[in-house]
Amino acid sequence: MSAVIFDLDDTLYDQLEPFKRAVQKDLLFPEAQIEDLYLFSRRFSDEVFHLTHTGKMKVEDMHIYRMQNACAQFGMNLTLEQALRFQEDYAYFQGQIELFEDAKETLSYCQQYNIPVGLITNGPTDHQWAKVQQLGLVNWIAEENIFISSAIGFSKPDIKLFEYAEQAMGLDKRDTYYIGDSYENDINGAKNAGWKAIWRNHRGRKKPQSKFLFDQVIEPNHTLSEIISVL
């Protein structure tokens, strides 16, 4: 492989953990269903992300929309105030995130063998940079190889974001691997750009209908470092 490019959220760290802590603090919600609530919130967030990216929806309104609609799937009516309080606590707990152990091992492996690495992530620039800094990713990834959708002007799965990173890093698309958890944004986006794609399916989700097939998949009982070391 000539390069490995990573997604950020729920690929390099457990995005469920800060979400779960915020739910436990603010909402009377069955613990056994928190992961399902999280997955619904991700779905509704992805549904309107393009609107926040183009300025047609405020980020705060997206936060309200995703949690109110996610809770509605369980018959729970979340007020505006509850949604905003939840987001405030969710952001606070995101400030305590840590890298997955296998992500740390993989980044160190790439560093050891001089494999170029990069990061492509959707989201507001300041918010995503705060996560990058909290996780200490600049210890492995050069700042110029970190591409945040709001700063670039395109968002996944738009092929233009992948092409931007490809040109900036001088990548050979035929031997560049992209690793991400979202099939719609990460796998479809990378494969459409002509890259290879590794699906981090650590939550055991069913493969959605897609004309694109991943090159490798990381199931819940496997680690990212196991896959990378044999490519």
C-alpha positions, 0 to 999 in steps of 0.5 A: 500500500502506498498510503493509509487515510483515516476517517475520524469519528467512530473510526479512530475513537469510540464516538458512542462513549461520550454519547452514552455518558451524555444520555446517562446524565440527561435522559431517562433512557434504557441503557440497553437501547443507547447504542440504537439511539446513537445509530439513529442520531448518526443517521439523522445527522448524516441526513441533513449534514449537507445543509449545515455544510452549505449554510442552509441549516445552523449546526445548532439546529442540526443538533436539535434535529438529530436528537429529537428525531432519534428519540422519537423513534423510541416514542420519546418527545425531546424538548428544545431545551433537553436537546440543547442540554444534551448537546452541551454535555455531549460536547463536554464528554467529547473533550475526554475521548481517547484513541482506540488501542488498535488505532494507536497500534496502526498509526504507530505501524505506519509510522514505523514503516514510513507509510504516509497517513492522512485524515479526512473527516466531515464536520465543523473545522474548529470542532474536528480540530479539537478532537484531533488535538485531544487524540494527539493525532498530530503525533502521527499525522502531519497537519497538512494531511488533515482534511476537514470538510468545512475547511475544504468546501466539500464533504464526504461522500463527494468525490471532490474531497477525496480528489483534493486529498489525493492531489495534496498528498500526491497519492496513487489512488490504485494503492491508497486505502481509506478506513471508515465506519460509515458505508455511505460516506466512507466506503462509497466515497472512497470507492467512487474515487477509485481508492481501496476501502476498509470498512470498520464495522465494529458495531456489526451493522448490515451492509447497506445496498450499494454498488460499491463493495469494500476491499476489507472489513473489520468485524467486531471480533477483529482489529484494525492493526490485524488488517493493516499488517497483512496488506 
